[in-house]
Amino acid sequence: MKYIHILVTGRVQGVFFRAFTKKSADECAIKGWVKNLPDSRVEAFAIGAEDKINDFLDKLRAGPPASRVDDVKVKLTAPADVKENPDDFRILY
């Protein structure tokens, strides 16, 4: 299993990016969460098999039709750094 922290920049708020991220995560069997940040970025945390994580990241780099993804920063995290293992993928508000 791979654990990653993701920061997405570009036009990613107000364009259904979080809903797109959840749909993509569900399609890729990814667990975790996504939320908007006050600085107009989108933050996500994902847990999944390496090949599924790679597919998920490819989808995020493309984004939904109304978005413009300028950058996707990915940082590997360790299972020990995770305070709570999610059972599914959620949109946080």
N, C-alpha and C positions, 0 to 999 in steps of 0.2 A: 504494500500500500504506500502511496505517496501522499504527503501532506503539504499543501502549498498555500501561501498567502498571495493575493493578487491585487494590484492597483491598476485601474484602467483610466486613462486620460483621453480627452477629446470631447466631442459632443455626445455625452453618454448619460445625461440626465434629461428627463422630459421627452424621451424617445423610446420608452418601454424597454430600456436596456436591462433593468432588473428582471422583468418578466421573461425576456429573451434568455437571460442567464439561467433562470430557474428551469425553463423549458429545455435548454441545452443540457443542463446538469441532469435532469430527469432522463433525457434520451441517452446520456452517457453513463448512467448509473453512478453519479457523483453525489456525495453527501457534503453538506456544509451550509453556507449562507452567503447572502449578498446584501449590500446596503449602499445608499448614497452617502457621500461625505459632504460636509459644509463647503469644501473648496471646489465642488463640482466634479470630483472624481467619483468613481465607483470602486468599492472595496469588496473583496470576496475571499472566502476561505473554502478550500475544497479538499476532499479526501477521496481517493479512488485508485484503481489500478493504473499503472504508468501509461499504458496505451490509451485508456479511457481519459485520463487527465490530458494527454496530448491532443486527443480529439476535441475535448472540451475547450482547451486553450485555442485551438484553431477556430472554433466557432466564435469565441469571444473576440479574437482578432478581426474577424469579419464583421461582427455586430449585426444588429437588426437594420432594416433598410434606411430608417431615418437617422441613424447614428453616423458618427465619424470617429473611428478609433485611431488616435494618434500614437498611443503607446500602451503596452501591457507589460507591467513589471511583475515578475514572478520570483518569489523567495521560498525556498524549501524550508519547511519547519520540521521539527522532530515531534513524534507522538507525545513525548514527555512534556512538550510545551503547550499542548492542547488541554485546556481546562475542562472541556466537555466535548465528548464525541457525539455529533449529531446523528439522529436516526434517519434523516432525510435531508433534502435541500430546501432552505427557507429564505424568504425575503424578509429582511429585518427593516423595521421603520424607526 
